[in-house]
Amino acid sequence: MKKNILIIIALGALMFLSSSAEGVDNKTVDEPKFTRGGFPKILDEGEWSSQLIYDTIGACYSGTIRWIIMNNPSLIDKPPNFMAQRQMVEHCFCVMDKIRKEHKLEEYRVKVFDPEWTGETFMLKAMECVKKYKTLPSFFKDIEIPLDNETNGETEDSKDELPSQKPKESEGSPQTIFQG
C-alpha cells in the first residue's frame, strides 16, 4: 500500500510540474532557410558567400601556380610544399580582398564570367599584392612590377604577359620550394 501511495504522489508531482512548464511557441522558432543546392542559407542577400570566396580563391591559386611556373620553369611537376602553399593562399586572400573592396557582389557575379575581365583583374590585383604587400616572398623578391599608371605604353597583348624580370630567390633553390 505504501508503494502505491508513493507512486501516486510521484505521478501527481510530475503532472503538476509538467502542467506548470511553459509551452514552446512554434511560431517564434526561426525555420532554417535553404538555398537551391539544399545548403542552409546563413548570410543575407548581397554578402559574399563562402562558396563564392572558395571558388575565387581556388581560381586565384591555380593562376598563381601557373604564374610562378611561367617565371620559374624548373618547378614544373614539383608539388609545392606546405609553406609555398600557405604563401599562395595568403596571396590569393590579398587578391580576393582587393577585389571585394573595389567591386560590389552583384557586379562581380556578372563580370567574373568574362575571361578577359577576370584575367586582367586577377593579374592586376596579384601584381599589386606582390608589390605593395610583399606576398609570395619565396617566389618574388625585389621584382619590378608595373601597376596601373606605370605600364609605360604596354600594349593590350603585353598585359597578359608576366613581368620580364626573373624573380630572385630567397633562401634555398627553387627546387626546395615546390618539393614536399
C-alpha positions as CSV (number, residue, x, y, z in Angstrom):
1,M,0.0,0.0,0.0
2,K,2.9,2.4,0.8
3,K,4.3,1.7,-2.6
4,N,1.1,2.6,-4.4
5,I,0.9,5.9,-2.4
6,L,4.5,6.8,-3.3
7,I,3.8,6.1,-7.0
8,I,0.6,8.2,-6.9
9,I,2.4,11.1,-5.2
10,A,5.3,10.9,-7.7
11,L,3.0,10.8,-10.7
12,G,1.0,13.7,-9.2
13,A,4.1,15.7,-8.7
14,L,5.2,15.0,-12.3
15,M,1.8,16.0,-13.6
16,F,1.9,19.2,-11.6
17,L,5.4,20.2,-12.7
18,S,4.7,19.4,-16.4
19,S,1.5,21.5,-16.4
20,S,3.2,24.5,-14.9
21,A,6.0,24.5,-17.5
22,E,5.8,27.0,-20.4
23,G,4.9,25.6,-23.8
24,V,7.0,26.3,-26.8
25,D,5.5,28.7,-29.3
26,N,6.3,27.2,-32.7
27,K,5.6,30.5,-34.5
28,T,8.6,32.2,-32.9
29,V,11.1,29.5,-33.8
30,D,13.2,30.5,-36.8
31,E,12.9,27.9,-39.6
32,P,16.2,27.4,-41.4
33,K,16.2,28.7,-45.0
34,F,17.8,26.7,-47.7
35,T,19.4,27.6,-51.0
36,R,18.8,25.9,-54.3
37,G,21.6,23.4,-53.6
38,G,20.0,22.3,-50.3
39,F,22.5,24.1,-48.1
40,P,21.4,26.2,-45.2
41,K,21.3,29.9,-46.0
42,I,23.3,31.7,-43.4
43,L,24.3,35.0,-45.0
44,D,21.9,37.8,-46.0
45,E,21.5,38.7,-49.6
46,G,24.2,40.9,-51.0
47,E,27.0,39.3,-48.9
48,W,29.9,37.2,-50.3
49,S,29.1,33.6,-49.7
50,S,31.8,31.1,-48.6
51,Q,31.3,29.2,-51.8
52,L,32.0,32.2,-54.0
53,I,35.1,33.1,-51.9
54,Y,36.2,29.5,-52.1
55,D,35.8,29.4,-55.9
56,T,37.6,32.7,-56.3
57,I,40.5,31.6,-54.1
58,G,40.7,28.3,-56.0
59,A,40.9,30.1,-59.3
60,C,43.5,32.5,-58.0
61,Y,45.5,29.6,-56.6
62,S,45.6,27.8,-59.9
63,G,46.6,31.0,-61.7
64,T,49.3,31.7,-59.1
65,I,50.8,28.3,-59.7
66,R,50.8,28.9,-63.5
67,W,52.3,32.4,-62.9
68,I,55.1,31.0,-60.7
69,I,55.9,28.2,-63.1
70,M,56.0,30.5,-66.1
71,N,58.6,32.6,-64.2
72,N,60.4,29.5,-63.0
73,P,60.0,26.6,-65.4
74,S,62.3,24.3,-63.3
75,L,59.3,24.0,-60.9
76,I,57.1,22.1,-63.4
77,D,55.8,18.8,-62.0
78,K,57.0,19.6,-58.5
79,P,54.3,19.9,-55.9
80,P,54.5,23.0,-53.6
81,N,55.5,22.3,-50.0
82,F,53.4,23.5,-47.1
83,M,55.0,26.9,-46.8
84,A,54.7,27.6,-50.5
85,Q,51.0,26.6,-50.4
86,R,50.5,28.9,-47.4
87,Q,52.1,31.8,-49.2
88,M,50.0,31.2,-52.3
89,V,46.7,31.0,-50.3
90,E,47.7,34.2,-48.3
91,H,48.4,35.9,-51.7
92,C,45.0,34.8,-53.0
93,F,43.3,36.2,-50.0
94,C,45.0,39.5,-50.7
95,V,43.7,39.4,-54.3
96,M,40.2,38.4,-53.0
97,D,40.2,41.3,-50.5
98,K,41.2,43.8,-53.1
99,I,38.5,42.6,-55.5
100,R,35.9,42.7,-52.7
101,K,36.9,46.2,-51.8
102,E,36.6,47.5,-55.3
103,H,33.6,45.6,-56.7
104,K,30.2,45.1,-55.4
105,L,29.0,41.5,-55.2
106,E,26.3,41.8,-58.0
107,E,28.9,43.4,-60.3
108,Y,31.4,40.7,-59.6
109,R,29.0,37.9,-60.2
110,V,28.3,39.3,-63.7
111,K,31.8,40.2,-64.7
112,V,33.5,37.0,-63.3
113,F,32.2,35.0,-66.3
114,D,34.1,37.3,-68.7
115,P,37.5,35.7,-69.1
116,E,39.2,38.9,-70.3
117,W,37.9,40.9,-67.4
118,T,38.7,38.2,-64.9
119,G,42.2,37.5,-66.2
120,E,43.1,41.2,-66.3
121,T,41.6,41.9,-62.9
122,F,43.2,39.0,-61.2
123,M,46.6,39.7,-62.7
124,L,46.5,43.3,-61.8
125,K,45.4,42.6,-58.2
126,A,48.0,39.8,-58.0
127,M,50.8,42.2,-59.1
128,E,49.6,44.8,-56.6
129,C,49.7,42.3,-53.8
130,V,53.2,41.1,-54.7
131,K,54.5,44.7,-55.0
132,K,52.6,46.5,-52.2
133,Y,52.0,43.8,-49.6
134,K,55.0,41.6,-50.4
135,T,53.0,38.4,-50.9
136,L,54.8,35.4,-52.3
137,P,58.2,36.4,-50.9
138,S,59.7,33.0,-51.7
139,F,58.9,33.5,-55.4
140,F,59.2,37.2,-56.0
141,K,61.7,39.4,-54.1
142,D,62.5,42.9,-55.2
143,I,60.8,42.5,-58.5
144,E,59.7,45.5,-60.5
145,I,56.1,45.1,-61.4
146,P,54.3,48.0,-63.2
147,L,51.0,49.0,-61.7
148,D,48.0,50.9,-63.1
149,N,49.6,54.1,-64.5
150,E,53.1,52.6,-64.6
151,T,52.6,50.4,-67.7
152,N,54.7,52.8,-69.8
153,G,52.9,52.2,-73.1
154,E,52.5,48.5,-72.9
155,T,50.1,47.1,-75.5
156,E,46.9,45.3,-74.6
157,D,48.6,41.9,-75.5
158,S,51.5,42.6,-73.2
159,K,49.2,43.0,-70.2
160,D,48.6,39.3,-70.1
161,E,52.3,38.5,-70.1
162,L,54.3,38.1,-67.0
163,P,57.0,40.6,-65.8
164,S,60.1,40.1,-67.9
165,Q,62.4,40.1,-64.9
166,K,63.2,36.8,-63.4
167,P,62.4,36.6,-59.7
168,K,65.3,36.5,-57.2
169,E,65.1,33.5,-54.9
170,S,65.3,33.8,-51.2
171,E,67.0,31.1,-49.1
172,G,67.3,27.8,-51.0
173,S,66.9,26.9,-54.6
174,P,63.6,26.9,-56.4
175,Q,63.6,23.1,-56.3
176,T,63.1,23.2,-52.5
177,I,60.1,25.5,-52.7
178,F,57.8,23.1,-54.6
179,Q,59.0,19.8,-53.1
180,G,57.1,18.1,-50.4
